Amino acid sequence: MYRVPDSHLKVLTLFATAGAAESVAGKMPYKGTPPPNWTKTIFVPGLPPIASQINDLNKQISDLQDTRNLLQQQLEDRAAYRKLLYEKGKIQLEPIVLRALDDLELGTSTRRRPPGSAGEAPKV
């Protein structure tokens, strides 16, 4: 009968109790053999409901991200009004002033209106 030397027994015990190579200073953990492609066609009870729950969560996450993006845009649009406090000149200040007036429904526009049209006093 063959006897395993104590030095080998310590290593075997270490691998058996600590999850094989994962315990060796975290270097090169054993991941196992990659599954062949044909295993995806094998039905495993309980997998479809889990996959369905994951799909539902992914949909919820997508909806929440869309909502977040919309709110982020609204936040940035509203925060732009701070420019009214510090911007100067036609190029920087005028667009935010026009936007603020439009939001107040005062009917401003950057395009020219013909004389006597709505929003402009007729010439006397």
Backbone hydrogen bonds, N-H to C=O, Kabsch-Sander energy under -0.5 kcal/mol:
donor,donor_aa,acceptor,acceptor_aa,energy
9,L,5,P,-2.3
10,K,6,D,-2.2
11,V,7,S,-1.3
12,L,8,H,-2.7
13,T,9,L,-2.6
14,L,10,K,-2.4
15,F,11,V,-2.5
16,A,12,L,-2.4
17,T,13,T,-2.7
18,A,14,L,-1.9
20,A,15,F,-3.3
22,E,19,G,-1.6
23,S,20,A,-1.4
24,V,21,A,-1.4
25,A,23,S,-2.1
26,G,22,E,-0.6
27,K,24,V,-2.2
31,K,29,P,-0.6
39,T,36,P,-1.5
40,K,37,N,-1.7
41,T,38,W,-1.3
42,I,39,T,-1.1
47,L,44,V,-1.9
50,I,46,G,-1.1
51,A,47,L,-2.7
52,S,48,P,-2.5
53,Q,49,P,-2.3
54,I,50,I,-2.3
55,N,51,A,-2.3
56,D,52,S,-2.5
57,L,53,Q,-2.5
58,N,54,I,-2.5
59,K,55,N,-2.1
60,Q,56,D,-2.3
61,I,57,L,-2.8
62,S,58,N,-2.4
63,D,59,K,-2.6
64,L,60,Q,-2.7
65,Q,61,I,-2.6
66,D,62,S,-2.3
67,T,63,D,-2.4
68,R,64,L,-2.7
69,N,65,Q,-2.7
70,L,66,D,-2.3
71,L,67,T,-2.6
72,Q,68,R,-2.7
73,Q,69,N,-2.2
74,Q,70,L,-2.3
75,L,71,L,-2.6
76,E,72,Q,-2.4
77,D,73,Q,-2.6
78,R,74,Q,-2.5
79,A,75,L,-2.7
80,A,76,E,-1.1
81,Y,78,R,-1.6
82,R,79,A,-1.9
83,K,80,A,-2.0
84,L,81,Y,-1.6
85,L,82,R,-2.1
86,Y,82,R,-0.5
86,Y,83,K,-0.9
87,E,83,K,-2.7
92,Q,88,K,-0.6
93,L,89,G,-2.1
94,E,89,G,-1.1
96,I,92,Q,-0.6
97,V,93,L,-2.1
98,L,94,E,-2.8
99,R,95,P,-2.2
100,A,96,I,-2.3
101,L,97,V,-2.5
102,D,98,L,-2.6
103,D,99,R,-2.6
104,L,100,A,-1.3
105,E,102,D,-1.9
106,L,101,L,-2.3
117,S,114,P,-1.9
120,E,117,S,-1.9
